[in-house]
Amino acid sequence: MIASLLLVAAPAAMVQGKAVAAKSYSSCAALQKDFPKGVAYSSYTVGTSGAKVNMAVYNANYKKLDKFSDDGLICEKKKK
């Protein structure tokens, strides 16, 4: 029973004990299919955006997708 719980709780980014590279997205529209509110570097940078904290995805995509704001968020939804 405990062993099955440990398997369920294992990180999704691990495959047979090896880390899987974060997905690289071609555009914000593509990223927002997986992360509708965007991606944050850390819980500190989330603020009120509702973005998902995922440092690996942020690091793999910020140079291409966060060209202007440099606020620790990429492809976040703008408040209306």
Backbone as numpy.savetxt, mean C-alpha at the origin, in Angstrom:
# Nx Ny Nz CAx CAy CAz Cx Cy Cz
-5.29 -27.17 15.44 -6.11 -25.98 15.44 -5.24 -24.71 15.44
-4.26 -24.67 16.31 -3.39 -23.49 16.40 -2.56 -23.35 15.12
-2.11 -24.46 14.57 -1.32 -24.40 13.35 -2.11 -23.80 12.20
-3.39 -24.12 12.11 -4.20 -23.55 11.03 -4.41 -22.06 11.24
-4.50 -21.62 12.49 -4.63 -20.19 12.77 -3.36 -19.44 12.38
-2.22 -20.05 12.60 -0.96 -19.42 12.23 -0.83 -19.28 10.72
-1.31 -20.25 9.98 -1.27 -20.17 8.52 -2.16 -19.04 8.00
-3.32 -18.87 8.62 -4.24 -17.81 8.21 -3.65 -16.45 8.55
-2.93 -16.35 9.65 -2.39 -15.07 10.09 -1.07 -14.72 9.42
-0.53 -15.61 8.61 0.75 -15.33 7.95 0.59 -14.17 6.98
1.61 -13.34 6.84 1.52 -12.19 5.93 1.28 -12.62 4.50
0.46 -11.86 3.79 0.14 -12.16 2.40 1.35 -11.98 1.49
2.33 -11.22 1.94 3.50 -10.95 1.10 4.56 -12.03 1.21
4.27 -13.11 1.89 5.24 -14.18 2.04 4.78 -15.40 1.24
5.67 -15.97 0.48 5.39 -17.19 -0.25 6.52 -18.16 0.06
6.18 -19.25 0.69 7.15 -20.26 1.09 8.34 -19.65 1.81
8.09 -18.70 2.71 9.14 -18.12 3.52 9.93 -17.02 2.85
9.63 -16.68 1.60 10.36 -15.63 0.90 9.44 -14.43 0.67
9.98 -13.25 0.83 9.19 -12.04 0.61 8.93 -11.86 -0.89
7.72 -11.46 -1.20 7.34 -11.19 -2.59 7.44 -9.69 -2.82
7.98 -9.29 -3.95 8.13 -7.88 -4.26 6.77 -7.20 -4.34
6.71 -5.95 -3.90 5.47 -5.19 -3.96 5.12 -4.92 -5.41
3.83 -4.88 -5.69 3.36 -4.66 -7.05 3.64 -3.23 -7.49
4.09 -3.08 -8.71 4.32 -1.77 -9.29 3.13 -1.43 -10.19
2.58 -0.25 -10.01 1.40 0.17 -10.76 1.79 1.19 -11.82
1.09 1.17 -12.94 1.39 2.07 -14.05 0.72 3.43 -13.90
-0.35 3.49 -13.09 -1.09 4.75 -12.91 -1.84 4.73 -11.59
-2.33 5.90 -11.19 -3.14 5.97 -9.98 -4.45 5.21 -10.15
-5.00 5.23 -11.34 -6.24 4.49 -11.58 -6.04 3.00 -11.34
-4.91 2.47 -11.76 -4.60 1.05 -11.54 -4.40 0.77 -10.05
-3.67 1.64 -9.36 -3.43 1.46 -7.92 -4.74 1.54 -7.15
-5.62 2.44 -7.54 -6.87 2.64 -6.81 -7.86 1.49 -6.98
-7.61 0.60 -7.93 -8.43 -0.61 -8.02 -8.17 -1.51 -6.81
-6.92 -1.53 -6.34 -6.55 -2.33 -5.16 -6.62 -1.53 -3.87
-6.37 -0.22 -3.96 -6.35 0.67 -2.79 -7.20 1.90 -3.12
-8.52 1.80 -2.97 -9.43 2.87 -3.41 -9.15 4.25 -2.82
-8.60 4.31 -1.62 -8.31 5.60 -0.98 -6.84 5.96 -1.04
-6.05 5.19 -1.79 -4.64 5.47 -1.93 -3.79 4.66 -0.95
-2.50 4.95 -0.96 -1.53 4.24 -0.12 -0.71 5.25 0.66
-0.51 4.95 1.94 0.29 5.82 2.82 1.59 5.12 3.19
2.63 5.91 3.39 3.93 5.40 3.80 3.88 4.85 5.23
3.18 5.55 6.12 3.10 5.13 7.52 1.79 5.62 8.13
1.51 5.16 9.33 0.29 5.61 10.01 0.36 7.10 10.32
1.56 7.64 10.42 1.72 9.07 10.67 1.26 9.91 9.48
1.49 9.41 8.27 1.15 10.18 7.08 -0.29 9.99 6.60
-1.01 9.04 7.16 -2.39 8.79 6.74 -3.27 10.00 6.99
-3.17 10.59 8.17 -4.03 11.73 8.51 -5.48 11.33 8.42
-6.29 12.13 7.74 -7.72 11.84 7.59 -8.03 11.30 6.20
-7.02 10.89 5.46 -7.21 10.45 4.06 -7.93 9.11 3.95
-7.76 8.25 4.93 -8.32 6.91 4.85 -7.48 5.97 4.01
-6.30 6.42 3.59 -5.42 5.59 2.77 -4.93 4.39 3.56
-4.63 3.32 2.86 -4.12 2.09 3.46 -2.61 2.21 3.65
-2.13 1.90 4.84 -0.68 1.93 5.09 -0.06 0.67 4.51
0.85 0.87 3.56 1.56 -0.25 2.95 2.90 0.30 2.46
3.90 0.20 3.31 5.20 0.80 3.02 5.84 0.19 1.77
5.67 -1.12 1.55 6.28 -1.77 0.40 5.68 -1.26 -0.91
4.37 -1.13 -0.97 3.71 -0.62 -2.18 4.06 0.85 -2.37
4.09 1.62 -1.29 4.45 3.03 -1.38 5.86 3.17 -1.97
6.81 2.44 -1.41 8.21 2.55 -1.88 8.38 2.10 -3.33
7.58 1.14 -3.78 7.69 0.66 -5.15 7.07 1.62 -6.16
6.23 2.57 -5.69 5.47 3.39 -6.62 5.56 4.90 -6.45
6.12 5.39 -5.34 6.02 6.82 -5.09 6.79 7.68 -6.10
7.90 7.20 -6.61 8.67 8.02 -7.56 7.88 8.28 -8.84
7.08 7.32 -9.22 6.30 7.44 -10.45 4.94 8.12 -10.22
4.32 7.86 -9.06 2.94 8.29 -8.87 2.75 9.47 -7.91
3.78 9.89 -7.20 3.66 11.01 -6.26 4.65 12.09 -6.66
4.40 12.70 -7.79 5.37 13.62 -8.38 5.41 14.99 -7.71
4.32 15.43 -7.08 4.25 16.82 -6.66 4.09 17.03 -5.15
3.31 16.19 -4.48 2.94 16.51 -3.10 3.98 16.12 -2.06
4.68 15.00 -2.22 5.69 14.55 -1.27 5.18 14.59 0.17
3.94 14.07 0.35 3.30 14.10 1.66 3.19 12.73 2.31
3.81 11.72 1.71 3.72 10.37 2.27 2.49 9.61 1.84
1.73 10.18 0.90 0.55 9.53 0.36 0.67 9.47 -1.15
0.23 8.37 -1.74 0.18 8.31 -3.20 -1.24 7.94 -3.63
-1.70 8.60 -4.65 -3.00 8.35 -5.28 -4.16 8.46 -4.30
-4.02 9.36 -3.33 -5.10 9.54 -2.37 -6.26 10.28 -3.03
-7.47 10.00 -2.55 -8.65 10.71 -3.04 -8.64 12.11 -2.46
-8.88 13.07 -3.31 -8.92 14.48 -2.86 -10.25 14.73 -2.16
-10.19 15.45 -1.06 -11.40 15.84 -0.34 -12.17 16.86 -1.16
-13.48 16.71 -1.17 -14.32 17.67 -1.91 -14.83 18.76 -1.01
